[in-house]
Amino acid sequence: MPVPLFPKLRAAKISPVDFMSLKTFSLFISPSMRRLQVDLDRVSQEGGPLRLPPHLIIQATTAATQNLQLLHYTGPTDKAFFPHLVKLTSLTSLTLYLAGWQDAWELRCLRGLPLLEHVANLFLDSLGAASADNPMTGLRIHSHTSLTNLRSLDILAKQYQHCLVARSLSPRSLKKLILGFFAAIDAMPVHLALGLYLQANPNLEVLDVRFGEAALGVSPEVLPLESRVHWPTVHDASDVLSSALQASRSIREILLHHIPFHLAIPTSRILCDAMPSIGASLVSLRMYVNVKPVPNSGESASQGTAFPGLSFLASTVRLRCPSLKRLAFHFDANIVRHEDLAESLRHCEERLQQLATSGHLSRDHQLSFLEVSSGTPTETSIQIGLSVDRKVKIASFLDRLFPHLNDVSGSGVWGPGTWLNINDLIKSFQDVRRTGSHRDVVDIAN
């Protein structure tokens, strides 16, 4: 290997390297290198093969330095790529934006990097499916892994790819998990992937799940008929997620961003069922639902009653989630319009009194931010208004439950200003408590 130009160079970004020779590339890799970013195009400008094969880049890096801690690689892979990558045993952070790669099971070799603390991967192409040799029906990831230091995992891929990656990496010490789903249309792989990670990482603190459209030129992922026998049923996958989430007693933050409506229906049920179990540690729960219809989802969009009414805030959030400070959730607008909030509040306050009598003193709830969304794919053009009396009742209900609310907002089918009025009413109730002054609540609600 050539003598490096800068023997004490500790960080480098080399882009693009497609038309470099191996010798030229090696000139920039020093024994002191700690951080390296390398970017390749997918094909050469002439449309032919890359001049510098991907595995040679990694091979040259391993030959030049044994101290690399951070590697950021963008580009294609080849058969020898991963066998050379695992020789970088000093890595603590690895980011791979991969294209033209077909076998998720090759990720198993990353278990040979025991110092890894953070892994981020983006997969643009379909990965190898489950098979008789590598089935997904076991409903568990591998019980043994050398990735004992891995605390943060960030994966952006298609729905079935996530399950294969979870089984391949088999992390068991995660604190933070970020998953991005391209064009997710099936509940089974989404729930299975989440369940596998939660099941194996009981000390997880942050779960961040985002849903988006497929990238330009990337087709939605459809499971071949011959592969379905190697996957669990949607019921089994949902059971895995439900039981794993209820056992996640360290979880502090949950974010589901832009989740398609048909996936939000079963996921909302699972979240609501789990909150009595995980509520003690939960600080932030945000579920933002995309009510835009999803073609070929195979799910009914008429199941609006899968979402709760505001009584859920009394029966579950106030009683079971004492540390929750931020909540964004999807509610059934029809239930919100007609439910008996006074009765729900009475039951809640009776229970709080029982807890106080038994020595379990209950301080004021610290919820500060509440976002109320509603609507279904068939209601995208509907606007639901609330009477002045109903707004006052909702505001009073929320103020009694959560005296420290800073902001209440709404989105979806609600008419303009509905939740702005309710927020102003709550502020007026807070003013009364704080200063003893009185404002005209009817004027505020109009």
C-alpha positions in Angstrom: 0.0 0.0 0.0 1.3 3.5 -0.7 2.4 5.9 2.0 -0.5 8.1 3.0 -0.3 11.8 2.1 -1.4 12.9 5.6 -0.2 10.3 8.2 -1.9 12.1 11.0 -5.3 12.7 9.2 -8.1 11.7 11.6 -11.2 12.4 9.5 -12.0 12.4 5.8 -14.9 12.6 3.4 -14.1 11.2 -0.1 -16.8 11.7 -2.7 -17.1 10.4 -5.3 -14.5 7.7 -5.5 -15.9 5.9 -8.5 -13.1 6.8 -10.9 -10.2 6.7 -8.4 -7.7 4.0 -8.6 -7.2 1.9 -5.5 -3.7 3.5 -5.1 -5.2 7.1 -5.2 -7.9 6.2 -2.6 -5.3 4.7 -0.3 -3.3 7.9 -0.2 -6.0 9.5 1.9 -6.4 6.7 4.5 -4.0 7.2 7.4 -3.2 4.9 10.3 -4.6 7.7 12.5 -8.0 7.7 10.7 -11.0 7.8 13.1 -13.8 9.0 10.9 -14.3 8.2 7.2 -17.2 9.0 4.8 -17.1 7.3 1.4 -19.6 7.9 -1.4 -20.0 5.9 -4.6 -22.4 6.2 -7.5 -24.5 3.2 -8.4 -23.0 2.9 -11.9 -20.3 4.6 -13.8 -21.1 7.5 -16.2 -20.7 5.2 -19.1 -23.2 2.8 -17.7 -20.6 0.1 -17.2 -19.2 -1.4 -14.0 -17.6 0.7 -11.4 -13.9 1.2 -11.8 -13.3 0.7 -8.1 -15.3 -2.3 -6.7 -16.9 -1.6 -3.3 -15.1 -4.4 -1.4 -11.7 -3.0 -2.5 -12.5 0.3 -0.8 -13.2 -1.5 2.5 -10.2 -3.8 2.0 -7.9 -0.8 1.5 -9.3 0.9 4.6 -8.8 -2.2 6.8 -5.2 -2.5 5.5 -4.4 1.1 6.4 -6.0 1.7 9.8 -7.0 -0.4 12.8 -8.4 2.6 14.7 -11.4 3.6 12.6 -14.4 4.4 14.8 -16.9 5.9 12.5 -17.7 4.8 8.9 -20.3 6.3 6.6 -20.6 4.5 3.3 -23.0 5.2 0.5 -23.2 3.0 -2.6 -23.5 -0.5 -3.9 -22.1 -3.7 -2.4 -20.6 -6.8 -3.8 -20.1 -10.3 -2.5 -16.9 -9.6 -0.7 -18.1 -6.3 0.8 -19.3 -7.5 4.2 -16.5 -10.1 4.9 -14.0 -7.2 4.6 -16.2 -4.8 6.6 -16.2 -7.0 9.7 -12.5 -6.6 9.9 -13.0 -3.1 11.1 -13.4 -4.3 14.6 -12.8 -0.9 16.2 -16.0 0.6 14.7 -18.4 2.2 17.2 -20.7 3.9 14.6 -21.6 2.5 11.2 -23.9 4.2 8.6 -24.6 2.3 5.4 -26.8 3.7 2.5 -26.9 0.6 0.3 -28.2 0.0 -3.2 -28.2 -3.1 -5.4 -28.1 -5.5 -2.6 -30.3 -8.6 -2.2 -29.5 -10.6 0.9 -30.5 -9.3 4.3 -29.0 -12.3 6.0 -25.5 -11.0 5.2 -26.1 -8.4 7.9 -25.5 -11.2 10.4 -21.8 -10.7 9.9 -22.1 -7.3 11.7 -22.4 -9.2 14.9 -18.7 -9.5 14.5 -18.3 -5.8 15.4 -18.6 -6.0 19.1 -17.8 -2.3 19.8 -20.7 -1.0 17.7 -22.8 1.5 19.6 -24.8 3.0 16.7 -25.9 1.6 13.3 -27.9 3.4 10.7 -28.9 1.6 7.4 -30.9 2.7 4.4 -31.9 0.0 1.9 -33.3 1.1 -1.5 -33.7 -2.3 -3.1 -35.6 -5.5 -2.1 -33.8 -7.9 0.2 -33.8 -11.7 0.1 -37.1 -13.1 1.4 -37.5 -15.6 4.2 -37.1 -19.2 3.3 -37.2 -22.7 4.7 -33.6 -22.2 5.8 -34.3 -18.7 7.3 -38.0 -18.6 8.3 -39.7 -15.7 10.1 -42.3 -17.9 11.8 -40.3 -18.3 15.0 -41.6 -15.0 16.3 -38.3 -14.3 18.1 -34.9 -12.9 17.2 -31.7 -14.9 18.1 -31.1 -15.0 21.8 -27.3 -14.6 21.6 -25.5 -11.7 20.0 -22.1 -10.1 20.3 -23.6 -6.6 19.7 -23.8 -6.0 23.4 -22.8 -2.4 23.1 -25.3 -1.5 20.4 -27.5 1.2 21.9 -29.0 3.0 18.9 -30.4 1.5 15.6 -31.8 3.5 12.7 -33.2 1.5 9.8 -35.0 2.9 6.7 -36.4 0.1 4.5 -39.5 -1.6 3.2 -41.9 -3.4 5.4 -40.7 -7.0 5.1 -37.1 -5.9 5.0 -37.4 -4.6 8.5 -38.2 -8.1 9.8 -35.3 -9.7 8.1 -32.9 -7.0 9.4 -34.2 -7.4 12.9 -33.6 -11.2 12.8 -30.2 -10.7 11.1 -28.8 -8.2 13.6 -30.6 -9.5 16.7 -29.8 -6.6 18.9 -30.6 -7.0 22.6 -29.3 -3.8 24.4 -31.0 -1.0 22.4 -32.0 2.2 24.1 -33.2 4.0 21.0 -34.8 2.5 17.9 -35.7 4.5 14.8 -37.5 2.7 12.0 -38.6 4.3 8.7 -41.1 2.3 6.5 -41.3 2.8 2.8 -44.9 2.5 1.5 -46.1 0.1 4.3 -49.4 -1.5 3.4 -49.5 -4.6 5.6 -50.0 -4.7 9.3 -48.2 -8.1 9.7 -44.6 -7.1 8.8 -45.0 -3.7 10.6 -46.2 -5.3 13.8 -43.8 -8.2 13.6 -40.7 -5.9 13.1 -41.8 -3.7 16.1 -42.6 -6.8 18.2 -39.3 -8.5 17.5 -37.3 -5.4 18.5 -39.3 -4.7 21.6 -39.4 -8.3 22.7 -35.6 -8.6 22.6 -34.8 -5.1 24.1 -36.8 -4.7 27.3 -34.8 -1.6 28.3 -35.6 0.3 25.2 -36.4 4.0 26.0 -37.2 5.6 22.7 -39.3 4.2 19.8 -39.5 6.4 16.8 -41.4 5.0 13.8 -42.0 6.9 10.6 -44.0 6.0 7.6 -43.5 7.5 4.1 -44.1 7.0 0.4 -41.7 4.8 -1.5 -38.7 6.7 -2.9 -38.7 7.6 -6.5 -38.1 4.5 -8.6 -38.6 2.2 -5.7 -41.6 -0.1 -6.1 -43.8 -1.2 -3.1 -42.9 -4.5 -1.5 -45.2 -7.5 -2.1 -44.7 -10.8 -0.5 -44.6 -13.7 -3.1 -47.2 -16.4 -2.6 -44.6 -19.1 -2.2 -42.9 -17.2 0.7 -46.0 -16.7 2.8 -45.7 -20.1 4.5 -42.5 -18.8 6.0 -44.1 -15.8 7.7 -46.6 -15.6 10.7 -50.2 -14.6 10.4 -51.2 -11.0 11.0 -52.9 -12.1 14.3 -49.7 -13.8 15.5 -47.6 -10.7 14.6 -50.0 -8.4 16.4 -49.8 -10.6 19.5 -46.0 -10.4 19.5 -46.2 -6.6 19.4 -48.9 -6.4 22.0 -47.1 -8.7 24.6 -43.7 -7.1 23.9 -45.0 -3.6 24.3 -46.8 -4.3 27.5 -43.5 -5.7 28.9 -41.5 -2.6 27.9 -41.4 -1.0 31.3 -38.6 1.4 30.5 -40.1 3.1 27.4 -40.2 6.9 27.7 -41.0 8.1 24.2 -43.1 6.6 21.4 -43.6 8.4 18.1 -45.6 7.0 15.2 -45.4 9.6 12.5 -47.7 9.6 9.4 -49.0 6.1 10.1 -51.5 5.1 7.4 -55.1 5.0 8.7 -55.6 1.3 8.1 -52.4 0.5 10.1 -53.4 3.0 12.8 -56.6 1.1 13.6 -55.0 -2.1 15.0 -51.9 -0.2 16.3 -54.1 2.2 18.3 -55.8 -0.8 20.0 -52.4 -2.2 20.9 -51.2 1.1 22.3 -54.3 1.7 24.4 -54.1 -1.9 25.8 -50.4 -1.4 26.7 -50.7 2.0 28.4 -51.7 0.7 31.8 -48.5 -1.4 31.7 -46.0 1.1 30.3 -47.6 4.3 31.6 -45.4 4.7 34.7 -42.3 5.4 32.5 -44.0 7.1 29.5 -43.2 10.8 29.1 -44.2 11.3 25.4 -46.7 9.5 23.2 -47.4 10.9 19.8 -49.3 9.1 17.0 -50.0 11.1 13.9 -52.4 9.4 11.5 -52.4 9.8 7.7 -56.1 9.6 6.7 -55.3 9.6 3.0 -56.7 6.4 1.4 -54.0 3.8 0.7 -54.6 1.7 -2.5 -54.4 -2.1 -2.1 -54.2 -1.9 1.7 -56.7 -4.7 2.1 -58.2 -3.1 5.2 -61.5 -1.4 5.8 -61.4 2.3 6.4 -64.7 2.4 8.2 -63.5 1.2 11.5 -63.4 4.6 13.1 -64.6 3.2 16.5 -61.2 1.6 16.9 -60.1 4.9 18.2 -61.1 6.2 21.7 -63.1 9.1 22.9 -61.8 11.8 25.3 -62.9 9.5 28.2 -59.7 7.6 27.5 -57.8 10.6 29.0 -59.6 10.0 32.3 -59.6 6.3 32.5 -56.1 5.7 31.2 -53.9 8.7 30.9 -54.8 10.4 34.2 -54.8 7.2 36.2 -52.1 5.1 34.6 -49.6 7.6 33.0 -48.5 9.9 35.8 -45.3 11.1 34.0 -46.8 11.8 30.6 -46.1 15.4 29.5 -46.9 15.3 25.7 -49.7 13.4 24.1 -50.8 13.4 20.4 -53.5 10.8 19.6 -56.2 10.0 17.2 -59.8 10.1 18.6 -63.2 9.1 17.2 -64.9 12.4 16.5 -68.4 11.0 16.9 -67.6 9.7 20.4 -66.0 13.0 21.3 -69.2 14.8 20.3 -71.5 12.7 22.4 -69.7 10.9 25.3 -70.6 11.5 28.9 -67.5 13.4 30.1 -69.0 14.2 33.5 -69.4 10.5 34.3 -65.9 9.7 33.2 -64.5 12.5 35.3 -66.5 11.3 38.3 -65.1 7.8 38.1 -61.6 9.1 37.7 -61.8 11.4 40.7 -63.3 8.6 42.8 -60.4 6.4 41.9 -57.9 9.2 42.7 -59.6 9.6 46.1 -59.3 5.9 46.8 -55.6 6.0 45.9 -55.1 8.9 48.3 -57.0 7.2 51.1 -54.8 4.1 50.7 -51.7 6.2 51.0 -50.9 6.5 47.3 -50.9 10.2 47.1 -51.6 11.5 43.6 -50.0 14.8 42.7 -51.4 17.0 39.9 -50.8 15.5 36.5 -48.0 17.2 34.5 -49.5 16.8 31.0 -48.5 20.0 29.1 -49.3 19.4 25.5 -52.3 17.7 24.0 -53.0 17.2 20.3 -56.4 15.8 19.3 -56.7 14.5 15.7 -59.8 12.9 14.2 -61.1 11.7 10.9 -61.2 8.7 8.5 -60.4 8.4 4.8 -64.2 8.9 4.0 -64.3 12.1 6.1 -61.5 14.1 4.5 -63.8 16.9 3.3 -66.1 16.9 6.4 -65.9 19.5 9.1 -67.4 18.8 12.5 -68.4 21.6 14.7 -69.1 21.6 18.4 -71.7 23.7 20.3 -70.6 26.3 22.8 -71.9 24.2 25.6 -69.9 21.2 24.3 -66.7 23.2 24.1 -67.1 24.4 27.6 -67.7 20.9 28.9 -64.6 19.6 27.1 -62.5 22.4 28.3 -63.6 21.9 31.9 -63.0 18.2 31.6 -59.5 18.7 30.4 -58.7 21.4 32.9 -59.9 19.2 35.8 -57.7 16.3 34.6 -54.6 18.2 33.6 -54.3 21.6 35.4 -50.9 22.3 33.9 -51.8 22.2 30.2 -49.9 24.7 28.2 -51.4 24.0 24.8 -54.3 22.1 23.3 -54.7 21.8 19.6 -56.7 19.7 17.1 -56.6 18.6 13.5 -58.6 16.6 11.0 -62.4 16.9 10.8 -62.8 19.6 13.4 -64.2 23.0 12.2 -61.9 26.0 12.1 -61.1 27.4 15.5 -62.8 24.5 17.4 -59.7 23.5 19.5 -58.4 27.1 19.6 -61.6 28.0 21.4 -61.2 25.1 23.8 -57.6 26.0 24.4 -58.6 29.6 25.3 -61.3 28.3 27.6 -58.7 26.2 29.5 -56.5 29.3 29.8 -59.5 31.2 31.3 -60.0 28.4 33.9 -56.3 28.6 34.8 -56.5 32.4 35.2 -59.4 31.9 37.6 -57.4 29.6 39.7 -54.3 31.7 39.6 -55.7 35.2 40.0 -59.4 34.8 41.0 -60.4 36.9 37.9 -63.3 35.8 35.8 -63.6 35.9 32.0 -66.8 35.4 30.0 -66.4 31.7 28.9 -69.3 32.1 26.4 -67.5 34.9 24.6 -64.3 32.8 24.5 -66.1 29.7 23.2 -67.7 31.6 20.3 
